[in-house]
Amino acid sequence: VSGLLMFLSCFLLSDSHKHKDKYKEHKHKDYKRDKEKSKHGNSDYKDPSDKKYKDKEKMKHKDGSTEKNKDKHKEKRKEDKVSQAGAIRHFCILGKIPLHVKSEPEEDFYHSPKHEKSLKRERDEDYEWEEERYTDGVKWKFLEHKGPVFAPPYEPLPSRVKFYYDGKPMRLSPEAEEVATFFAKMLDHEYTTKDIFRKNFFKDWRKEMTAEEKATITDLKKCNFTEMSEYFKAQSEARKAMSKEEKQKIKEENERLLQKYGYCIMDNHKERIANFRIEPPGLFRGRGDHPKMGMLKRRIRPEDIIINCSKDSKCPEPPPGTKWKEVRHDNKVTWLVSWTENIQGSIKYIMLNPSSRIKGEKDWQKYETARRLKKCVDRIRAQYREDWKSKEMRVRQRAVALYFIDKVKTRVSDLTVSIKLKVNAFCQEYVVEFDFLGKDSIRYYNKVPVEKRVFKNLQLFMENKEPDDDLFDRLNTSILNKHLQELMDGLTAKVFRTYNASITLQQQLKELTTADENIPAKILSYNRANRAVAILCNHQRAPPKTFEKSMQNLQAKIDAKKDQLSDAKRELKSAKADAKVRKDEKTKKAVENKRKAVQRIEEQLMKLEVQATDREENKQIALGTSKLNYLDPRISVAWCKKWGIPVEKIYNKTQREKFAWAIDMADEDYEF
């Protein structure tokens, strides 16, 4: 088996290099064609060497029609397009500005926003590229940025705003007062009613108190944050009531910060930074019933920050009187700034915007890896089924774990799960019951029918084990990940999830979409397909607090629209009766107008009813996670183009920027 795995690994690696060579060839051809287009100054210019164009011209000369024989040549065109899909040019030319960095150290590399459009147009006209693709994991050769924007320092509360303990006003030290304001701002939130949140908050708050404050404040129940809470509510209302001029001033300041800190230079490209502001201190909330909710997220200072930039760039300056923790020149990563947060000890990053060229390439590569899995998934499934019968316990455990990753879509980290086994004697079904806290501390509960041999293996794994023992005691994350890499270069549990999610969306869209539906009905079909994927991947959420109220408001709109439709139908009936009597042109026109009004209201009513159905079905399902992270966007774009659905109905502006490469690349024939 190991010899076979090594052979397959080498074969896949060889295939990968062939793909890259083919990819470079297409990139060069596309570059030459783009250059030729710019010479002709005509966006309609057709490359005579383009095979698709030749085929089309032959059909024209044959019978004068490009539509005739369309089906005959459809598959050939599809193959051509798929082969071109890998062209990196899509990432390099979409909205990117080549920038000439001036040599003077005091010169800022950010441009005034009022000149940005003309600058972009001017440079796009003569923009030629043939960019070097780096090897050995190198991501860039030049990187320059201005560093992060820190949260503003704490401003003490006015003396009139009091904190009370045991009914008596008490003046807090600035450190203790700041943490108290975090709790006061959340006073109306349900978090502050949860025992674990209150316990964690009080514990961390006491760490910020002086010795005198600690001696006095011993019981959170005796603390009164009401005046603080009311003060912040008043501040919020005051911001809403700002004059147009005041709001404009804030907007201009934010724009100034964006222009200074919100862009970087990466290999002669001006790239947008996603999150250049450091998150302010506050109370940790987490998702689900997180055991650390309520803990204090400490203020991040320059001494916590690691800067990453190129050696030949101008390193960002820390605030006066401070210094960075470290300055690195690591060109094998794409982050600009990093620090370690104190709650879970995880590393946080400032990264490029999702719409950037390098992020687009990374997304494209992720989905291409999942597409490669499609070619060998049957072989992998056959192998792990064979391994269920292995004489080695570690191989059996690995094979069952891989089955769960593939079929149940569990993560590698979820393999130390609480499992119960049940046999349904009536239908001879073997059922595994999962019940555990998954990602973000959200409970995962599911009953999954499994194959008999999986069930029997699980019974074997459970022998002589206590309830708290690991079910897969011969397996760990590194062993499983190493095995996945042996099966296919680049294969991970996430690739399995991406493959299964994308293939499910494609299948569901084919099954659910019908030609005779209108646009709202087709969008409902899309959301149902998306929901099937979200359920598959366990992307749950708690129903929004405003759900019931929003549904009531929507139902009120539906009822009002039904009344409007009844009135419109009565008017149509009356107009028809009037037309029978008068029989003139004016009454005929009135009937036609009334009929159109009825049709328009019926469409509006259907749209509202579809919206209500969609909202009800998705109240506990998070569609966005799978849509943004696991679903090949080219599937959605192809579906939109095939059925004439505006892409704006599926992706919002930010998402369209993130998936600009897919919108440009995919046509209606795209197959995952």
PLY file of the C-alpha trace (Angstrom):
ply
format ascii 1.0
element vertex 672
property float x
property float y
property float z
element edge 671
property int vertex1
property int vertex2
end_header
0.00 0.00 0.00
2.81 2.44 0.92
4.49 1.78 -2.45
1.24 2.46 -4.24
0.77 5.67 -2.24
4.29 6.86 -3.15
3.62 6.14 -6.81
0.33 8.01 -6.72
1.93 10.94 -4.89
4.68 11.20 -7.56
2.10 10.87 -10.31
0.00 13.68 -8.87
3.08 15.87 -8.39
4.10 15.27 -12.01
0.57 16.08 -13.12
0.73 19.28 -11.06
3.95 20.41 -12.86
2.38 19.67 -16.24
-0.60 21.78 -15.24
1.71 24.68 -14.28
3.58 24.48 -17.63
0.31 24.48 -19.52
-0.79 27.35 -17.35
2.28 29.48 -18.22
1.73 28.82 -21.93
-1.83 30.11 -21.71
-0.68 33.10 -19.67
1.82 34.10 -22.39
-0.78 33.68 -25.16
-3.29 35.79 -23.24
-0.67 38.48 -22.68
0.14 38.64 -26.45
-3.56 38.81 -27.30
-4.16 41.63 -24.79
-1.21 43.52 -26.21
-2.60 43.12 -29.74
-5.97 44.42 -28.59
-4.40 47.57 -27.15
-2.68 48.21 -30.51
-5.98 48.08 -32.36
-7.63 50.25 -29.71
-10.80 48.22 -30.11
-12.43 46.15 -27.37
-14.20 44.09 -30.05
-10.92 42.98 -31.62
-10.81 39.20 -32.25
-7.56 37.31 -32.24
-7.30 35.43 -35.57
-5.27 32.71 -33.84
-8.03 32.12 -31.27
-9.49 28.67 -31.96
-12.96 29.65 -30.75
-12.91 32.63 -33.11
-11.81 30.43 -36.05
-14.59 27.92 -35.37
-17.13 30.74 -35.23
-15.88 32.26 -38.50
-16.07 28.85 -40.24
-19.69 28.47 -39.19
-20.44 31.97 -40.44
-18.97 31.24 -43.88
-20.77 27.91 -44.02
-24.35 29.05 -43.49
-24.25 32.67 -42.36
-25.34 31.85 -38.82
-23.41 31.51 -35.59
-26.36 29.78 -33.93
-26.49 26.83 -36.32
-24.50 23.80 -35.19
-24.19 25.46 -31.75
-24.80 22.22 -29.87
-22.24 20.41 -32.02
-19.46 22.81 -31.05
-20.60 23.56 -27.49
-18.47 20.86 -25.86
-15.37 21.95 -27.80
-15.83 25.57 -26.71
-16.31 24.41 -23.14
-12.99 22.50 -23.20
-11.19 25.56 -24.56
-12.63 27.76 -21.84
-11.77 25.34 -19.07
-8.19 25.12 -20.30
-7.95 28.91 -20.18
-9.51 29.10 -16.73
-6.15 28.82 -15.05
-4.78 31.99 -16.56
-3.37 34.13 -13.74
-3.89 37.22 -15.87
-7.36 37.57 -14.40
-5.81 38.32 -11.03
-3.20 40.70 -12.34
-5.32 43.01 -14.47
-8.53 43.34 -12.44
-8.43 46.77 -10.84
-4.71 46.80 -10.12
-2.62 49.96 -10.50
1.08 49.76 -11.39
2.77 52.30 -9.19
6.08 54.11 -9.61
7.44 54.55 -6.08
9.40 57.77 -5.75
12.87 57.58 -4.25
12.53 60.49 -1.80
12.04 58.97 1.68
9.64 61.71 2.75
7.36 61.20 -0.27
4.09 59.43 0.57
3.06 56.69 -1.83
-0.66 57.31 -1.37
-2.54 59.42 -3.89
-5.22 61.99 -3.34
-8.64 60.36 -3.83
-9.80 63.10 -6.19
-7.03 62.18 -8.65
-7.42 58.41 -8.20
-9.88 57.79 -11.08
-7.93 59.70 -13.72
-4.69 58.11 -12.52
-6.18 54.63 -12.78
-7.61 55.20 -16.26
-4.33 56.64 -17.53
-2.29 53.72 -16.26
-4.74 51.03 -17.29
-4.50 52.17 -20.92
-0.80 51.38 -21.24
-0.58 48.73 -18.53
1.51 45.83 -19.77
2.49 42.95 -17.56
4.34 39.74 -17.67
4.90 39.13 -14.00
7.40 36.71 -12.57
5.87 33.83 -10.62
7.95 33.20 -7.52
9.05 29.74 -6.40
9.94 28.10 -3.08
6.97 29.66 -1.32
8.01 33.28 -1.97
4.96 35.57 -2.00
6.56 38.94 -2.78
9.90 40.69 -3.24
8.92 44.20 -2.15
6.47 45.14 0.60
5.98 48.57 2.14
3.21 49.88 4.39
2.56 52.39 7.17
1.79 49.98 9.99
-1.43 49.75 12.04
-3.76 52.38 13.50
-4.10 51.89 17.25
-7.27 52.32 19.29
-7.53 55.81 20.84
-6.53 56.13 24.52
-9.22 55.90 27.18
-11.01 59.14 28.07
-12.28 59.17 31.70
-16.00 59.69 32.27
-17.31 63.14 33.26
-17.45 63.61 37.04
-21.27 63.76 36.92
-21.45 60.12 35.74
-21.30 57.95 38.83
-20.61 54.30 39.54
-22.41 52.94 42.60
-21.44 50.10 44.87
-23.95 48.87 47.45
-25.99 52.02 46.80
-23.09 54.44 47.41
-21.23 56.46 44.71
-17.63 55.39 44.22
-14.88 56.96 42.14
-12.86 54.34 40.27
-9.25 54.48 39.13
-8.89 55.06 35.34
-7.87 51.43 34.73
-10.81 50.00 36.68
-13.22 52.58 35.26
-12.31 51.70 31.67
-13.09 48.01 32.22
-16.32 48.96 34.02
-17.43 50.94 30.95
-17.11 47.80 28.81
-19.68 46.07 31.02
-21.89 49.19 31.16
-22.05 49.37 27.36
-23.38 45.79 27.29
-25.82 46.19 30.18
-28.90 45.66 27.98
-27.39 42.65 26.25
-28.24 39.11 27.32
-24.54 38.35 27.72
-24.47 40.30 31.00
-27.13 37.96 32.41
-25.06 34.81 31.81
-23.27 33.43 34.86
-20.06 32.48 33.02
-19.84 35.94 31.42
-20.33 37.71 34.78
-17.88 35.42 36.55
-15.11 35.91 33.97
-15.68 39.67 33.78
-15.54 40.15 37.55
-12.38 38.07 37.83
-10.55 40.08 35.15
-11.98 43.40 36.37
-10.55 42.84 39.85
-7.09 42.43 38.29
-7.31 46.05 37.10
-8.43 47.45 40.48
-6.28 49.10 43.11
-5.85 47.37 46.47
-8.49 49.67 48.02
-10.97 48.96 45.21
-10.43 45.21 45.56
-11.13 45.41 49.29
-14.38 47.32 48.70
-15.80 45.70 45.53
-16.33 42.03 46.34
-19.76 41.29 44.85
-20.81 42.05 41.27
-24.49 42.00 42.26
-23.93 45.11 44.40
-22.45 47.05 41.45
-24.67 49.62 39.72
-23.58 50.57 36.17
-26.87 52.29 35.23
-25.58 55.88 35.02
-22.64 54.74 32.91
-24.97 52.85 30.59
-27.31 55.84 30.21
-24.34 58.10 29.45
-23.20 55.89 26.57
-26.75 55.66 25.21
-26.91 59.47 25.20
-23.54 59.59 23.42
-24.88 57.22 20.78
-27.98 59.34 20.23
-25.83 62.48 20.00
-23.75 60.87 17.25
-26.92 60.04 15.34
-28.11 63.64 15.70
-24.88 65.16 14.38
-25.15 67.85 11.75
-24.25 67.13 8.15
-21.07 69.18 8.54
-19.95 67.23 11.64
-20.54 63.91 9.91
-18.63 65.13 6.86
-15.68 66.09 9.06
-15.55 62.58 10.55
-15.87 61.08 7.08
-12.94 63.16 5.83
-10.78 62.08 8.78
-11.60 58.43 8.14
-10.74 58.90 4.47
-7.43 60.49 5.44
-6.57 57.50 7.63
-7.63 55.13 4.85
-5.39 56.82 2.30
-2.44 56.80 4.69
-2.77 53.40 6.35
-5.26 51.48 4.21
-2.94 50.68 1.30
0.42 49.02 0.85
2.86 48.53 -2.01
3.46 44.90 -2.93
5.69 44.26 -5.94
4.83 47.52 -7.68
1.07 47.11 -7.05
-0.93 49.36 -4.79
-3.03 46.92 -2.76
-5.89 47.60 -0.33
-5.39 46.42 3.26
-8.33 44.65 4.87
-8.12 45.67 8.55
-5.51 48.31 9.29
-7.10 49.31 12.64
-6.13 47.41 15.78
-9.21 46.17 17.63
-9.90 48.25 20.78
-9.97 46.64 24.23
-13.28 45.20 25.42
-14.98 42.09 26.75
-14.69 38.82 24.87
-18.01 37.45 23.67
-17.22 34.40 21.57
-19.81 32.34 19.77
-22.21 29.89 21.30
-21.64 29.20 24.99
-17.95 29.99 24.94
-16.30 29.21 28.30
-14.15 32.38 28.12
-16.94 34.86 27.43
-16.67 38.00 29.58
-12.88 37.93 29.83
-10.98 41.16 29.24
-9.46 41.69 25.79
-6.45 43.80 26.69
-5.30 46.90 24.85
-2.78 46.14 22.11
0.31 48.36 22.28
3.22 48.90 19.85
5.38 46.64 22.05
3.01 43.75 21.16
3.30 44.31 17.40
5.43 42.42 14.87
5.92 44.32 11.60
6.57 42.47 8.34
8.02 44.36 5.36
10.86 44.06 2.86
14.42 45.05 3.79
14.60 47.71 1.10
11.32 49.38 2.13
10.76 52.24 4.54
9.85 50.53 7.83
6.73 51.92 9.56
7.48 54.26 12.46
6.04 53.32 15.89
4.22 56.03 17.89
6.61 58.44 19.67
8.21 56.99 22.79
7.43 53.39 21.84
9.00 50.60 19.80
7.82 47.55 17.89
8.19 44.10 19.43
9.97 42.93 16.26
10.50 43.81 12.60
10.62 40.86 10.19
11.35 40.51 6.50
9.53 37.24 5.80
8.51 37.13 2.14
6.98 33.66 2.46
3.92 35.03 4.26
1.39 37.65 3.16
0.57 39.29 6.50
1.78 42.82 7.22
1.31 43.04 10.99
0.78 40.40 13.70
0.26 40.20 17.45
-0.87 37.61 20.00
-4.23 38.20 21.67
-4.54 37.38 25.36
-7.82 35.40 25.52
-6.92 32.24 23.61
-3.30 33.00 22.79
-4.03 33.01 19.05
-2.08 35.13 16.58
-3.98 37.96 14.90
-2.96 39.44 11.56
-3.40 42.49 9.39
-3.80 41.10 5.89
-4.55 42.28 2.38
-8.14 42.92 1.33
-9.97 39.87 -0.10
-10.18 41.68 -3.45
-6.38 41.89 -3.74
-4.52 39.99 -6.46
-2.70 37.65 -4.08
-5.90 36.77 -2.19
-7.69 36.10 -5.47
-4.92 33.74 -6.54
-5.10 31.92 -3.20
-8.88 31.48 -3.54
-8.51 30.22 -7.11
-5.84 27.71 -6.07
-8.03 26.46 -3.20
-10.92 25.64 -5.53
-8.62 24.16 -8.17
-7.24 21.80 -5.50
-10.81 20.75 -4.67
-11.43 20.17 -8.39
-8.37 17.91 -8.51
-9.89 15.86 -5.70
-12.88 15.21 -7.96
-10.61 13.17 -10.25
-9.33 10.84 -7.52
-12.06 10.85 -4.86
-13.43 7.47 -5.99
-9.99 5.88 -5.61
-9.55 7.43 -2.14
-12.98 6.21 -1.03
-12.25 2.71 -2.29
-8.97 2.70 -0.38
-10.37 3.80 2.98
-13.14 1.20 2.64
-10.47 -1.44 2.09
-8.58 -0.15 5.16
-11.64 -0.82 7.37
-10.57 -4.48 7.22
-6.90 -3.83 8.05
-5.15 -5.94 10.70
-3.65 -2.76 12.17
-5.85 -0.77 14.55
-4.19 2.55 13.60
-5.05 1.97 9.91
-8.66 1.13 10.77
-9.01 4.24 12.93
-7.48 6.39 10.20
-9.86 4.94 7.61
-12.97 5.49 9.76
-11.85 9.05 10.57
-11.38 9.72 6.86
-14.89 8.36 6.21
-16.30 10.83 8.76
-14.34 13.72 7.21
-15.67 12.77 3.78
-19.26 11.78 4.54
-20.15 13.61 7.78
-17.95 16.65 6.98
-16.34 16.67 10.43
-13.15 18.62 11.01
-9.95 16.88 12.08
-10.24 18.65 15.45
-13.72 17.12 15.97
-12.50 13.52 15.99
-12.34 13.33 19.81
-16.13 13.36 19.83
-18.92 12.08 22.00
-20.44 9.22 20.01
-23.31 6.86 20.76
-24.12 3.83 18.63
-27.64 2.64 17.90
-29.05 -0.11 15.71
-32.50 0.44 14.24
-33.74 -3.15 14.18
-36.82 -2.29 12.14
-34.96 -1.11 9.04
-31.55 -2.67 9.80
-29.97 0.80 9.88
-26.76 1.49 11.77
-26.84 4.97 13.32
-24.07 7.04 14.89
-25.18 9.83 17.20
-22.79 12.80 17.39
-23.05 15.22 20.31
-20.17 17.60 20.96
-19.10 21.25 21.11
-17.69 22.06 17.70
-16.03 25.14 16.27
-16.81 28.39 18.13
-18.30 26.30 20.98
-21.49 25.66 19.03
-23.12 22.35 19.88
-23.16 19.82 17.07
-25.86 17.18 17.36
-26.58 14.81 14.52
-27.77 11.27 13.91
-26.01 9.79 10.90
-26.70 6.43 9.22
-23.38 4.70 8.53
-22.23 1.56 6.79
-22.23 -1.63 8.84
-18.44 -2.03 8.81
-17.97 1.53 10.12
-20.42 0.76 12.92
-18.61 -2.48 13.81
-15.25 -0.71 13.82
-16.58 1.96 16.18
-17.77 -0.78 18.53
-14.25 -2.22 18.39
-12.68 1.20 19.12
-14.91 1.58 22.20
-13.89 -1.68 23.82
-12.18 -1.32 27.22
-12.47 2.48 27.16
-13.89 4.93 29.68
-16.37 7.62 28.52
-13.67 10.33 28.68
-11.07 8.36 26.70
-10.24 9.29 23.11
-12.18 7.22 20.62
-9.36 7.45 18.04
-6.50 6.78 20.46
-4.07 5.63 17.72
-4.64 8.76 15.64
-3.78 12.45 15.89
-4.05 15.49 13.63
-0.50 15.30 12.25
-0.80 11.58 11.39
-4.08 12.12 9.56
-2.87 15.21 7.71
0.28 13.37 6.60
-1.86 10.52 5.25
-4.08 12.97 3.37
-0.99 14.48 1.71
0.08 10.99 0.63
-3.32 10.41 -0.97
-3.17 13.65 -2.97
-0.78 16.56 -3.02
-2.42 19.45 -1.14
-5.26 17.34 0.30
-6.60 18.40 3.71
-9.87 17.92 5.58
-10.84 21.42 4.41
-10.30 20.39 0.77
-12.75 17.52 1.35
-15.28 19.98 2.79
-14.73 22.38 -0.13
-15.13 19.58 -2.67
-18.28 18.15 -1.07
-19.80 21.61 -0.56
-19.15 22.75 -4.14
-20.28 19.52 -5.79
-23.44 19.54 -3.65
-24.26 23.13 -4.65
-23.81 22.30 -8.33
-26.04 19.22 -8.07
-28.71 21.03 -6.04
-28.84 23.95 -8.48
-29.39 21.54 -11.37
-32.19 19.77 -9.50
-33.97 22.81 -8.04
-33.82 25.37 -10.87
-36.47 25.26 -13.59
-36.73 27.44 -16.68
-40.33 28.59 -16.10
-39.59 30.21 -12.70
-39.26 33.98 -12.37
-36.17 35.61 -10.83
-37.40 35.64 -7.17
-38.31 31.93 -7.41
-34.91 31.09 -8.92
-33.16 32.99 -6.12
-35.20 30.98 -3.60
-33.96 27.82 -5.35
-30.38 29.12 -5.08
-30.76 29.83 -1.37
-32.23 26.36 -0.83
-29.23 24.85 -2.60
-26.95 27.01 -0.45
-28.84 25.91 2.66
-28.34 22.24 1.77
-24.59 22.91 1.77
-24.71 24.88 5.04
-26.54 22.00 6.74
-24.00 19.57 5.27
-21.13 21.61 6.76
-22.89 22.27 10.10
-22.97 26.04 9.62
-25.52 26.88 12.30
-26.49 30.11 14.00
-28.90 31.17 16.70
-32.11 32.76 15.34
-31.70 36.56 15.25
-33.28 38.37 18.20
-35.37 40.47 15.84
-36.52 37.46 13.84
-40.10 37.28 15.17
-40.63 41.02 14.81
-39.20 41.11 11.29
-41.44 38.19 10.29
-44.47 40.01 11.72
-43.57 43.12 9.72
-43.11 41.04 6.58
-46.44 39.27 7.14
-48.12 42.67 7.55
-46.69 43.71 4.17
-47.98 40.46 2.63
-51.47 41.03 4.08
-51.50 44.62 2.81
-50.37 43.46 -0.63
-53.15 40.83 -0.70
-55.72 43.55 0.07
-54.19 45.67 -2.68
-54.47 42.72 -5.08
-58.14 42.18 -4.19
-58.86 45.85 -4.88
-56.98 45.69 -8.18
-58.93 42.60 -9.27
-62.24 44.29 -8.42
-61.20 47.32 -10.47
-60.25 45.03 -13.37
-63.61 43.26 -13.19
-65.43 46.60 -13.16
-63.35 47.86 -16.11
-64.17 44.71 -18.12
-67.91 45.17 -17.46
-67.66 48.81 -18.49
-65.80 47.82 -21.69
-68.58 45.40 -22.69
-71.09 48.26 -22.55
-69.10 51.11 -24.12
-66.90 49.13 -26.54
-64.60 52.09 -27.27
-60.83 52.45 -27.41
-60.59 54.32 -24.12
-62.26 51.55 -22.08
-60.13 48.88 -23.81
-57.00 50.77 -22.78
-58.33 51.07 -19.22
-58.86 47.27 -19.07
-55.32 46.66 -20.29
-53.88 49.06 -17.68
-55.89 47.36 -14.90
-54.70 43.93 -16.07
-51.06 45.08 -15.98
-51.63 46.50 -12.50
-52.95 43.12 -11.30
-49.94 41.31 -12.81
-47.54 43.78 -11.21
-49.12 43.39 -7.75
-49.16 39.59 -8.13
-45.42 39.65 -8.85
-44.82 41.91 -5.84
-46.89 39.59 -3.63
-45.01 36.54 -4.85
-41.70 38.28 -4.17
-42.78 39.02 -0.57
-44.02 35.45 -0.03
-40.76 34.03 -1.40
-38.86 36.36 0.92
-40.90 35.14 3.91
-40.31 31.49 3.00
-36.61 32.12 2.51
-36.27 33.95 5.83
-38.15 31.26 7.76
-36.12 28.42 6.25
-32.79 30.14 6.95
-33.39 31.45 10.47
-30.99 28.93 12.06
-28.65 28.38 9.10
-25.63 30.59 8.35
-25.51 30.72 4.54
-22.63 33.18 4.36
-19.92 30.90 5.75
-20.23 28.27 3.05
-20.85 30.84 0.31
-17.65 32.73 1.10
-15.33 29.89 2.15
-16.42 26.54 0.71
-18.36 27.13 -2.50
-16.48 27.66 -5.76
-17.87 31.07 -6.82
-17.64 30.08 -10.48
-20.58 27.69 -9.90
-22.77 30.59 -8.74
-21.54 32.91 -11.50
-22.20 30.26 -14.16
-25.71 29.69 -12.74
-26.40 33.44 -12.85
-25.22 33.72 -16.45
-27.17 30.64 -17.54
-30.49 31.84 -16.10
-30.06 35.58 -16.60
-29.88 36.35 -12.87
-27.95 39.52 -11.95
-24.85 38.55 -9.96
-25.80 41.36 -7.55
-28.70 39.19 -6.37
-26.25 36.54 -5.13
-23.16 38.52 -4.09
-23.07 41.96 -2.47
-20.52 44.60 -3.46
-17.77 43.37 -1.12
-18.30 39.76 -2.22
-18.21 40.77 -5.89
-14.85 42.44 -5.30
-13.56 39.30 -3.55
-14.74 37.07 -6.40
-13.94 39.41 -9.30
-11.66 36.71 -10.73
-14.55 34.21 -10.83
-17.00 36.68 -12.38
-14.45 37.42 -15.10
-13.42 33.79 -15.62
-16.60 31.67 -15.54
-19.20 31.38 -18.27
-22.55 29.58 -18.23
-20.95 26.25 -19.23
-18.60 26.08 -16.23
-18.55 22.72 -14.43
-16.85 22.25 -11.07
0 1
1 2
2 3
3 4
4 5
5 6
6 7
7 8
8 9
9 10
10 11
11 12
12 13
13 14
14 15
15 16
16 17
17 18
18 19
19 20
20 21
21 22
22 23
23 24
24 25
25 26
26 27
27 28
28 29
29 30
30 31
31 32
32 33
33 34
34 35
35 36
36 37
37 38
38 39
39 40
40 41
41 42
42 43
43 44
44 45
45 46
46 47
47 48
48 49
49 50
50 51
51 52
52 53
53 54
54 55
55 56
56 57
57 58
58 59
59 60
60 61
61 62
62 63
63 64
64 65
65 66
66 67
67 68
68 69
69 70
70 71
71 72
72 73
73 74
74 75
75 76
76 77
77 78
78 79
79 80
80 81
81 82
82 83
83 84
84 85
85 86
86 87
87 88
88 89
89 90
90 91
91 92
92 93
93 94
94 95
95 96
96 97
97 98
98 99
99 100
100 101
101 102
102 103
103 104
104 105
105 106
106 107
107 108
108 109
109 110
110 111
111 112
112 113
113 114
114 115
115 116
116 117
117 118
118 119
119 120
120 121
121 122
122 123
123 124
124 125
125 126
126 127
127 128
128 129
129 130
130 131
131 132
132 133
133 134
134 135
135 136
136 137
137 138
138 139
139 140
140 141
141 142
142 143
143 144
144 145
145 146
146 147
147 148
148 149
149 150
150 151
151 152
152 153
153 154
154 155
155 156
156 157
157 158
158 159
159 160
160 161
161 162
162 163
163 164
164 165
165 166
166 167
167 168
168 169
169 170
170 171
171 172
172 173
173 174
174 175
175 176
176 177
177 178
178 179
179 180
180 181
181 182
182 183
183 184
184 185
185 186
186 187
187 188
188 189
189 190
190 191
191 192
192 193
193 194
194 195
195 196
196 197
197 198
198 199
199 200
200 201
201 202
202 203
203 204
204 205
205 206
206 207
207 208
208 209
209 210
210 211
211 212
212 213
213 214
214 215
215 216
216 217
217 218
218 219
219 220
220 221
221 222
222 223
223 224
224 225
225 226
226 227
227 228
228 229
229 230
230 231
231 232
232 233
233 234
234 235
235 236
236 237
237 238
238 239
239 240
240 241
241 242
242 243
243 244
244 245
245 246
246 247
247 248
248 249
249 250
250 251
251 252
252 253
253 254
254 255
255 256
256 257
257 258
258 259
259 260
260 261
261 262
262 263
263 264
264 265
265 266
266 267
267 268
268 269
269 270
270 271
271 272
272 273
273 274
274 275
275 276
276 277
277 278
278 279
279 280
280 281
281 282
282 283
283 284
284 285
285 286
286 287
287 288
288 289
289 290
290 291
291 292
292 293
293 294
294 295
295 296
296 297
297 298
298 299
299 300
300 301
301 302
302 303
303 304
304 305
305 306
306 307
307 308
308 309
309 310
310 311
311 312
312 313
313 314
314 315
315 316
316 317
317 318
318 319
319 320
320 321
321 322
322 323
323 324
324 325
325 326
326 327
327 328
328 329
329 330
330 331
331 332
332 333
333 334
334 335
335 336
336 337
337 338
338 339
339 340
340 341
341 342
342 343
343 344
344 345
345 346
346 347
347 348
348 349
349 350
350 351
351 352
352 353
353 354
354 355
355 356
356 357
357 358
358 359
359 360
360 361
361 362
362 363
363 364
364 365
365 366
366 367
367 368
368 369
369 370
370 371
371 372
372 373
373 374
374 375
375 376
376 377
377 378
378 379
379 380
380 381
381 382
382 383
383 384
384 385
385 386
386 387
387 388
388 389
389 390
390 391
391 392
392 393
393 394
394 395
395 396
396 397
397 398
398 399
399 400
400 401
401 402
402 403
403 404
404 405
405 406
406 407
407 408
408 409
409 410
410 411
411 412
412 413
413 414
414 415
415 416
416 417
417 418
418 419
419 420
420 421
421 422
422 423
423 424
424 425
425 426
426 427
427 428
428 429
429 430
430 431
431 432
432 433
433 434
434 435
435 436
436 437
437 438
438 439
439 440
440 441
441 442
442 443
443 444
444 445
445 446
446 447
447 448
448 449
449 450
450 451
451 452
452 453
453 454
454 455
455 456
456 457
457 458
458 459
459 460
460 461
461 462
462 463
463 464
464 465
465 466
466 467
467 468
468 469
469 470
470 471
471 472
472 473
473 474
474 475
475 476
476 477
477 478
478 479
479 480
480 481
481 482
482 483
483 484
484 485
485 486
486 487
487 488
488 489
489 490
490 491
491 492
492 493
493 494
494 495
495 496
496 497
497 498
498 499
499 500
500 501
501 502
502 503
503 504
504 505
505 506
506 507
507 508
508 509
509 510
510 511
511 512
512 513
513 514
514 515
515 516
516 517
517 518
518 519
519 520
520 521
521 522
522 523
523 524
524 525
525 526
526 527
527 528
528 529
529 530
530 531
531 532
532 533
533 534
534 535
535 536
536 537
537 538
538 539
539 540
540 541
541 542
542 543
543 544
544 545
545 546
546 547
547 548
548 549
549 550
550 551
551 552
552 553
553 554
554 555
555 556
556 557
557 558
558 559
559 560
560 561
561 562
562 563
563 564
564 565
565 566
566 567
567 568
568 569
569 570
570 571
571 572
572 573
573 574
574 575
575 576
576 577
577 578
578 579
579 580
580 581
581 582
582 583
583 584
584 585
585 586
586 587
587 588
588 589
589 590
590 591
591 592
592 593
593 594
594 595
595 596
596 597
597 598
598 599
599 600
600 601
601 602
602 603
603 604
604 605
605 606
606 607
607 608
608 609
609 610
610 611
611 612
612 613
613 614
614 615
615 616
616 617
617 618
618 619
619 620
620 621
621 622
622 623
623 624
624 625
625 626
626 627
627 628
628 629
629 630
630 631
631 632
632 633
633 634
634 635
635 636
636 637
637 638
638 639
639 640
640 641
641 642
642 643
643 644
644 645
645 646
646 647
647 648
648 649
649 650
650 651
651 652
652 653
653 654
654 655
655 656
656 657
657 658
658 659
659 660
660 661
661 662
662 663
663 664
664 665
665 666
666 667
667 668
668 669
669 670
670 671
